[in-house]
Amino acid sequence: ALLAGPPQTTQSEAGIDPAWNELFELTDRVVHELLKRLAAQKAPVPEPGFELLGPTGTIVAAAELAWETLRMAVFLDTDNHDIQAFTEQGWTVFGCSSPEELTSITSFITSSAS
């Protein structure tokens, strides 16, 4: 599958886990720049469309991307009512609309995962 985005991403694709390529197909374009950065840093692969379960095992919220082991989730929209459910369960949450947020996410994941 071809990745949508600037052509400069092709040079680094050789060493990238195929799971990253699948993520580009499963996620909103808004997070693609973030995914490129994380893949380049060999960060752990997130789960797209992550569904958070409540105490009874029912789905209470969903995030665009999540790293369950890091208890960290990324949302397209910071007004999303699901954010509260994640924070109540002790998750760290981020929006992904600004360059500053992308940098914060990348820093959080690379420091937590190492």
C-alpha positions in Angstrom: 0.0 0.0 0.0 1.2 3.4 -0.8 1.4 6.0 2.0 -0.2 9.3 1.4 2.1 12.1 2.3 5.3 13.8 1.3 7.7 11.7 -0.8 10.6 12.1 1.7 9.1 9.3 3.9 10.2 6.7 1.4 13.8 6.7 2.3 13.2 5.4 5.8 10.6 2.8 5.0 13.0 -0.1 4.7 13.6 -0.5 8.4 10.0 0.2 9.5 7.8 -2.5 11.1 5.0 -3.4 8.6 2.5 -2.7 11.4 3.2 1.0 10.9 2.1 0.9 7.2 -1.1 -0.7 8.3 -1.7 2.1 10.8 -1.7 4.6 7.9 -4.6 2.8 6.4 -6.6 2.5 9.6 -6.2 6.0 11.0 -7.2 9.6 10.2 -4.8 11.6 8.1 -4.5 14.0 11.1 -2.2 11.5 12.9 -0.1 10.5 10.0 2.7 13.0 10.7 2.8 11.7 14.3 3.0 8.1 13.1 5.9 9.0 10.7 7.8 10.6 13.6 7.2 7.7 15.9 8.1 5.0 13.3 11.3 6.9 12.5 12.2 6.7 16.2 11.3 3.0 16.4 8.7 3.7 19.0 6.2 1.0 20.1 3.4 0.6 17.6 0.0 2.0 19.0 -3.4 0.4 18.7 -5.7 2.3 16.3 -9.3 2.9 17.3 -8.6 1.7 20.9 -11.7 1.0 22.9 -11.5 1.6 26.7 -13.5 -0.9 28.8 -15.3 0.1 32.0 -15.5 -1.9 35.2 -18.3 -4.1 33.8 -16.4 -4.9 30.6 -18.4 -2.7 28.4 -16.8 -0.1 26.0 -17.0 3.3 27.7 -14.8 5.4 25.4 -12.5 5.2 22.3 -9.4 6.9 21.2 -7.8 7.4 17.7 -4.5 5.8 19.0 -3.5 4.2 22.3 -0.5 2.6 23.9 -2.1 0.4 26.5 1.1 -0.6 28.2 2.0 3.2 28.6 -1.7 4.1 29.4 -1.5 6.9 26.9 -4.1 7.9 24.3 -4.3 10.3 21.4 -7.5 12.0 20.4 -8.3 13.9 17.2 -10.5 16.4 19.0 -9.7 17.6 22.5 -13.4 18.4 23.1 -14.0 14.7 22.9 -16.2 13.5 25.8 -14.3 10.2 25.8 -11.2 11.9 27.2 -12.7 12.1 30.7 -13.3 8.3 30.8 -9.6 7.8 29.9 -8.3 10.3 32.5 -10.6 8.8 35.2 -8.8 5.5 34.6 -5.4 7.1 35.0 -4.5 7.5 31.3 -2.4 10.3 29.9 -4.2 11.9 27.0 -3.1 14.2 24.1 -4.7 16.0 21.3 -2.8 16.0 18.0 -3.7 19.2 16.2 -0.6 21.3 16.8 3.1 20.8 16.2 3.7 21.3 20.0 1.3 18.4 20.8 3.1 16.1 18.3 6.4 16.9 20.0 4.9 16.3 23.4 3.5 12.9 22.3 6.8 11.9 20.7 8.7 12.8 23.9 6.3 11.1 26.2 6.4 7.8 24.2 10.2 7.7 23.6 10.9 8.5 27.3 8.3 6.0 28.6 9.2 3.2 26.3 12.9 3.3 26.7 
